[in-house]
Each structure stands twice: as C-alpha cells, then as structure tokens.
Amino acid sequence: MAKSPKSEPSSHAQRALPKRLDLTGKRVVVTGAASGIGRATAHAVAELGGSLLLSDMAPLTEVASEVKALGAAVETVQLDLAA
C-alpha cells in the first residue's frame, strides 16, 4: 500500500500545536522571550491569535517587532526574574 505524500505545514506553530487551539482574546506571558524556546513560543502564540507580554534580561525589540508583524498585541518588560 502506497503512502500518500504529507503536505508541509505553513508554520512551526501549526506543526507543533493542535489546530483547535485558539488564543484569540487570551493574554500570554512569555519569559525568556528574546531567544530559543521563549522566542519560538512568542511566535506560536502570535500565530494562534494571542496577545503577549514578553520578558527577558536581553533586549526584546527584535522579537517584539516580529510578533507585531504577525498581528499580535505586544508589551515588553526587560528584567531578571532570577534576581
């Protein structure tokens, strides 16, 4: 039996999260948002319709611009949560 070809998802968020997940009207706090898993989470939340509060010790200007371009409302707080 031949396998049918799988179509590639259009974004990482669609590949990693269930399609039924809709964050429209939800506010999500993402720590460590300047890089790595935090940055990827911020992108996924934006693609799923959520608004964001991003925090990190590093500057957040770049990631904030990226998620705003995806249509998300964004606020940022630069701080050290470990202190």
N, C-alpha and C positions, 0 to 999 in steps of 0.2 A: 504494500500500500504506500503510495507516494505521499510525502508530507507536503502540505501547501505552504508556500513561502510566507514567512511572517513579515508583516509590514512594520517598519520602524516607527516608533512613537515620535511625535513632533517636538517633544521636550523631555528633559530629565524628570521633571515633576510628574508628567503623565506616566512615565515608565515606572517611577518609584512609588507612587501613591494611588490609591483606589480612585476610579473615575467618579464615584459617588461623593467623594469628599469635596464639599463646597464651603469655603471660608468667607463667603460674602457676608459682610456685616460683623465679622469677628475681628478682634484685635489680638495680635500675637507678639509677644516679647521674645526676641532672639538675642541671646548672649553670645559673645564670640563671633559677631556677625561680619567682621572685617575680612575673614578668610576661612578656608576649609569648610567643615560641616556647617558652621553657622552661616556662612555666605550662601552655601547651597540651600540651606533651609529658608533663608530670606527670599531667595529666588522662587522656590517652590510655593511658599505662602503667597507671594505676589501673583504667581500664575494661577493660583486657586482662588483669588479674589479677596484675600485678607488684607487688612491694613497692618502696618508694622511699627514697632518700637524696637530699634536696633541699638545694641550696646556692645562696647568693646573698649579695650585700652588704646588700641590703634585708631587712627582717623577713619571715619566712616563715609567720607564724602563720595568715594567711588562707588561703593555698594549701594548707597542711598540713591545715587543717580541711576544706577542700573535698574533697581526695583521700581523707581518712579517711572522709568521708561516703559515698564510692564503694566503701568496703570495703578500701582499701589499708592496709598497714602502712607507717608513715612515720616517718623520722627527719630532723631538720633540722640544718644547720650554717650559721651566718651567718659568712661570711668573704669576703675579697677575694682571688680567685685570681690577679689581676694583680700583686699586691704581692710 
